[in-house]
Amino acid sequence: MKYRLFLILIIGAFSVAFSQENQTQTLLKVKALQEKKIEYNKRTNGETDGYRLKIHFGADRTKAKDVKNKFDAKYADMPTYEDYQQPNFVITVGDYKTKLEAFEALKRIKDEYPYAFIVKSKIKPTKFN
């Protein structure tokens, strides 16, 4: 009987020591992963692969600005981006992680922008994505 109690105490002591060591290793791994994510975000400017809607492209800068301003006025909830891809000024909108999300937004604006289409892009994900 004494031997069983002694054996149980020894096994319990080892398991407590082992579990504390396990927790320390887990915390170190989590810290290393957090540091890797911070480094990755610094290198990529916090951008990731995703989709946007291209609503305009053309050589006239003034027309591109007009399209951007008109879109901003009507759809304030969608971010707009102006880019120059020689020889065209390009207006894209939205930041969508999946093509399905982009398609839903495309349906919403298709009446006013019938030539809009989905393009792959680097996006700035929101906190909720």
C-alpha positions in Angstrom: 0.0 0.0 0.0 2.8 2.4 0.9 4.5 1.6 -2.4 1.4 2.4 -4.4 1.0 5.8 -2.6 4.7 6.6 -3.2 4.4 5.6 -6.9 1.3 7.8 -7.3 3.1 10.8 -5.7 6.1 10.4 -8.0 4.0 10.1 -11.1 2.0 13.2 -10.1 5.2 15.2 -9.5 6.6 14.2 -12.9 3.3 15.1 -14.6 3.2 18.5 -13.0 6.8 19.3 -13.9 6.2 18.0 -17.5 3.0 20.1 -17.9 4.8 23.3 -16.8 7.6 22.6 -19.2 5.0 22.0 -22.0 3.3 25.3 -21.2 6.6 27.1 -21.5 7.4 25.5 -24.8 3.9 26.4 -26.1 4.3 30.0 -25.0 7.7 30.2 -26.8 6.2 28.8 -30.0 3.3 31.3 -29.8 5.8 34.1 -29.3 7.9 33.0 -32.3 4.8 32.8 -34.5 3.7 36.3 -33.5 7.2 37.6 -34.4 7.0 35.9 -37.8 3.6 37.4 -38.5 4.9 40.9 -37.5 7.9 40.5 -39.8 5.7 39.2 -42.7 3.3 42.2 -42.3 6.3 44.6 -42.4 7.6 43.0 -45.6 4.2 43.0 -47.4 2.9 46.3 -46.0 0.0 44.4 -44.4 -1.4 43.5 -47.8 -2.5 40.0 -48.8 -3.9 38.4 -52.0 -7.5 39.1 -52.7 -9.9 40.7 -55.2 -11.1 44.1 -56.2 -13.6 45.4 -58.8 -12.2 47.4 -61.7 -14.8 50.0 -62.6 -12.7 52.2 -64.9 -9.6 52.3 -67.0 -8.6 54.9 -69.6 -6.0 57.4 -70.6 -7.9 60.5 -69.4 -6.9 61.3 -65.9 -9.7 63.8 -65.4 -12.3 61.2 -66.4 -10.8 58.7 -63.9 -10.9 61.2 -61.1 -14.6 62.0 -62.0 -15.5 58.3 -61.9 -13.7 57.9 -58.5 -15.4 60.9 -57.0 -18.8 59.8 -58.3 -18.3 56.3 -56.9 -17.1 57.6 -53.5 -20.2 59.8 -53.2 -22.6 56.9 -53.8 -20.7 54.0 -52.2 -18.9 55.5 -49.2 -18.6 52.0 -47.6 -16.3 50.7 -50.4 -12.7 51.9 -50.5 -11.6 53.2 -53.9 -8.1 53.1 -55.4 -6.6 55.1 -58.2 -3.6 53.6 -60.0 -1.6 54.3 -63.1 -0.9 51.3 -65.3 0.8 52.8 -68.4 -0.9 54.1 -70.5 -4.2 53.9 -68.4 -5.5 55.4 -65.2 -7.3 52.6 -63.4 -10.0 52.8 -60.7 -10.6 49.8 -58.5 -12.8 49.4 -55.5 -13.2 47.2 -52.5 -11.0 44.7 -50.6 -12.4 41.2 -50.8 -10.7 38.0 -49.6 -12.8 35.7 -51.7 -14.1 35.8 -55.2 -17.6 35.2 -53.8 -17.4 38.4 -51.7 -16.2 40.3 -54.8 -19.1 38.9 -56.9 -21.6 40.0 -54.3 -20.3 43.5 -54.5 -20.2 43.4 -58.3 -23.9 42.5 -58.4 -24.6 45.6 -56.2 -22.9 48.1 -58.5 -23.5 46.3 -61.9 -26.4 48.6 -62.9 -24.4 51.8 -62.7 -21.1 50.3 -63.8 -22.0 47.6 -66.4 -18.4 47.1 -67.5 -17.0 46.5 -64.1 -15.3 43.2 -63.5 -13.4 41.3 -60.8 -9.6 41.4 -60.8 -7.0 39.7 -58.6 -5.1 42.3 -56.5 -3.2 42.9 -53.3 -5.7 44.0 -50.7 -5.6 45.7 -47.3 -7.7 43.4 -45.2 -10.0 44.9 -42.5 -9.9 43.8 -38.9 -13.1 41.9 -39.5 -11.8 39.7 -42.5 
